[in-house]
């Protein structure tokens, strides 16, 4: 990935959130590199990454956690 002013800014913000153990939700238009930036930055971290689309409904998320035997508390 070629660093741009925008990707450097986004990486800085993500690093801030990760360093301070803050939850992070990355949102934006299709094909803007959101997944690529986060995946590259956090490739050595243990993360839970769930991608959503316009077709995603809350039941999809619930089913995912149920299938993974994960429970939200």
C-alpha positions in Angstrom: 0.0 0.0 0.0 1.3 3.4 -0.9 1.1 5.8 2.1 -1.0 8.9 1.5 -1.9 11.8 3.8 -5.2 10.1 4.5 -3.9 6.6 5.2 -1.2 8.1 7.5 -3.9 10.0 9.4 -6.2 6.9 9.7 -3.3 4.7 10.9 -2.4 7.3 13.5 -6.0 7.3 14.8 -6.1 3.5 14.8 -2.8 3.2 16.7 -4.2 5.7 19.3 -7.3 3.6 19.8 -5.4 0.3 20.0 -2.8 1.7 22.3 -5.5 2.9 24.7 -7.5 -0.3 24.4 -10.5 1.6 23.1 -13.1 0.0 20.8 -13.0 1.0 17.2 -15.6 1.0 14.4 -14.3 1.8 10.9 -17.0 3.0 8.5 -16.9 4.5 5.1 -17.8 4.1 1.4 -17.1 0.9 -0.5 -13.6 0.2 -1.8 -11.8 2.9 0.1 -9.3 0.6 1.8 -10.8 0.3 5.3 -10.2 -3.5 5.6 -6.8 -3.3 4.0 -5.5 -0.6 6.4 -6.8 -2.3 9.5 -5.6 -5.7 8.5 -2.1 -4.5 7.6 -1.8 -2.5 10.9 -3.1 -5.2 13.1 -1.7 -8.4 11.4 0.3 -9.3 14.6 -2.6 -8.6 17.0 -5.4 -10.9 18.1 -8.5 -9.2 16.8 -12.1 -10.0 16.0 -12.9 -8.6 12.5 -16.5 -8.8 11.3 -17.3 -7.2 7.9 -20.8 -5.8 7.3 -22.6 -4.8 4.2 -26.0 -3.3 3.4 -27.5 -6.8 3.5 -26.2 -7.5 7.0 -28.9 -7.7 9.7 -28.6 -8.1 13.5 -29.4 -11.8 13.2 -26.3 -12.3 11.1 -24.1 -11.1 14.0 -26.1 -13.1 16.5 -25.7 -16.2 14.4 -21.9 -15.6 14.0 -21.4 -15.5 17.8 -23.6 -18.5 18.4 -21.7 -20.5 15.7 -18.4 -19.5 17.3 -19.7 -20.4 20.8 -19.0 -16.9 21.9 -21.3 -15.1 24.2 -21.7 -11.3 24.7 -21.9 -10.3 28.3 
